[in-house]
């Protein structure tokens, strides 16, 4: 092994050791500093809450996961369609792309109450908020990826009498795939954030509602447990997208 490089065992073991040391420090410091349990619980208290209230947390995770998944699908689908439109219509891109970027500068916490006011307190506004957080990274990265083909490559496709559809699937789409999947991995976690933000504004169920209610009631152990479940949900979505990406690349024909 070359100096400065980690073995496979070290790559796996060191993050685990790092996490365990931080948890141990947290477990020791909270009582040592006299921090009340209703403000910062110990890791053992959080783990106990995760075990004893697992059914409650699971029931509230389901609507959040549903909202996040629908928002992920809706936001990314709209972003891909708009990115393809911009790639093939430079005038539309010049006219509307700056407006889309400007709209992205509005904080989601400022937009959420407006969306809740318009669409009510059902599942739809939460899905829209999650979709918005997924939409912008996918649009920007996919639009850039679709324009990575060089003029010489496009000219070669023209010389080979390739149709616009063939040029898209054989040249533009493969070039944009790495950037698309990079943005999908980001969207996998932000979709959960968007769903929770929507639940903060107005909801009686979901992890966002549990977080707000627990903070108001000083139930710190339940609050931390809900945050952990939300984090694990984002990690699961991320892992699923990464799995789909690996499957996609595995199915691609090898290039000579």
N, C-alpha and C positions, 0 to 999 in steps of 0.2 A: 504494500500500500504506500502511495506517495504521501509525503508529508503535507498535512493540511487537508487531506481527504478523509472522509468518514467511511467506515465499513457499513454494510447493510444493518448489522446488529446495532451499531451506534446510532444510525439514523432513526431506528425505531425506538431504542431504549432511552436516548437522551431527552426527547420531548416528554416521555412518560415520567422520567426522573424529575425534569423541570416542573411538570404539573404537580407531582406529588409533594415536592418541596414547598411550592407555593401554597398548596392546600394545608400542609402541616403548619406553615407559618401563620396562615389565616386562623387555623384552629387554636393555636397557642396565643396569638396576639389579642384576639377579641376578649377572652377572659382576663388576660394580663393587663390590658389597658382599661378594663372596667367598662367596656362598651355595652350598653343594654341590649338584650337579645331582641327586643322589639325594633331596634334600629339596624343592627347587623348581627344576624344569627351565625352560629358556627357551622362549618361544613357538615358536621355530624347531624345537626338539627335540620339542615336543608335536606340531607339524605333521608332522614327519618320522615320528613314531610313528603318527599317524593314517593316513599314506600307506602305510607299510610293514606295519602290522598291521591294515589295513582289513578283511581277511577274518575275522580273529580277532574283531575288535570287532563286525562285522556278525553273525557267528554267535552271539555272546553278547547282542546287542541283540534278536534275534528272540524268545527266550523272555520277555525283559522286556517287549517291546511286546505280546506275546500276553497276558501276565498283566495288564498295564495296561489293555488294551482290554476284556478280559472283566470285570475289576473295575469299569471305567467303566460298562459296560452293566448289570451286576448291581446295583451300588450306586445308580445313578441310577434304574433301573427300580423298585427297592424304595422309594426315597425318594419318587418320584412317586405310587406307589400309596398309600403311607402318608399323604402330604400330602392327597390327594383324600379319603381316609377321614377324616382329621382335619377337613377343611373341611366335610364333611357330617354329622359326628357330634361335636358340641361336648363331649359327656360323655367320649368316648374321648380327645379332645384334652386335656381337663383332667386326665384320669387318667394318660396315658402320655407326653404331650409333655415335661413336666418331667423324667421319668425318662430320656427320650432325650437331653435336653440335659445331664443329669448324667453320663450314660454318655460323652458327647462330651468331658468334661473329663479322662478317663483318657488319658494319653499313649500314642500308638500304639506307642512302643518298649516300653512296659510290657505292652501287649496282645499284641504280636507273638509273644513266646516262648510265651504260653499257647495261642495259636492254632496255632502250630507243634507244640506238645506234643499237642494234641487231634487235629489233622488230618494230622500227619506232615510229611514233607519234599517232597511232590509239588507240583504246580502249584496245587492247591486253596487251601492257606493263603495263598499269595501273592495269589491272586485275592481272597480274603476281606479281606485287609489293604488292598488297593487299593480294594475296594468300600467299606470303612468310611470311608476318607478322602474318598471321593466322596459318601457317603450324607448326612452331616450338613448341609453347605452347601445341597445341593439340597432336602432336606426343609424346612429353615427358610425358604428363599427362596420355594419353591413354595407352601408352606402360607400364607405371608403374601400372596403374589400372588393366590391363589385367594379370599382374603377381602377383596380390594380393592374389589369391587363394593359400591356403596352400597345402603342399604335402599330408596331410591327406584328405583334401577335394577332391583333384584330384584322390587319391587312392579310395575314396568312389565312385566317379563317374565311375571309372574303374570296381569296384566290381559290381556296378549296371548295367554293360554292356552298359553304355552310349557311344554313338559314339562321335567322335571328334566334330561334329557339335552340338550335344546336350550338350556336356560339355561347348562349347563356349557360347551358348545362355542361358543355365540355370545357369552357374557358372561364367565364366570369364566376359561376357558382363555385367550382373547386377552389378558385383563388380566394374567394371570400369566406370559405368554410372555417379556416382557423380563427378569423376575427369574429365570425358569427358565434362560434362555440365559446370563445372567450367572453363575449357579452352575455351569452346564455348562462354561463356559470355565475356571472355577477348577478344576473336577473333572478337566478334561483334563490339567492339569499335576500335580495331586496324585495322580492314578492312577499316573503313572510313579514318583512318590516312594514310594507305597505298595508297588508291586512291588519296588522296589530295597530298601526296608526289610525286606520279607519275605525277599529273597535274602541280606541281611546276616545274618539269624538262622540260616538253614540252607539252603544251596544250593551246588551245584558248578558251576552255569552261570548266565549272566545278567550284566548289567552290575553289579549289586550284588556278586556273587561276585568279579568282576574287580576292583572297587574295594577290597574287603577283602583279597584276595590280593596285589594290587599294593602296598598300604600295608604289609603284613607283610613283603614281600620288598624294600621300598625301591625299587620300580620307579615312580618319581614320574612319568616321562613317560607310561607306560601308565595310571597312575592319573588324571592330568589328561585324557588322551585319552578315557578311559571316562566321565569327568564331562561332557566336552563332548558326547559322543554322547548321553548321557542328557538333557542340556539341549536338544539339537536334537530329540530325540524328543518332549519335552514341548512344544516350540514347534510341531512338526508337528501334534500332537494339538490344540493350541490353535487353530492356523490352520484345521484341518479343521472344528472346531466353529463357528468364526466364519464359515466358508464356508457351512455348513448353515444358520446363522442368517440370513445374507443371502438365501439361497435361500428360506427360509421366509417372510421379510417380502416378498420379491418376488412370491410366489404368493398373498399375502393380497389380498382385494378392497379397492379403494380406498374409504375412508370419506368420505362427503360431509360 
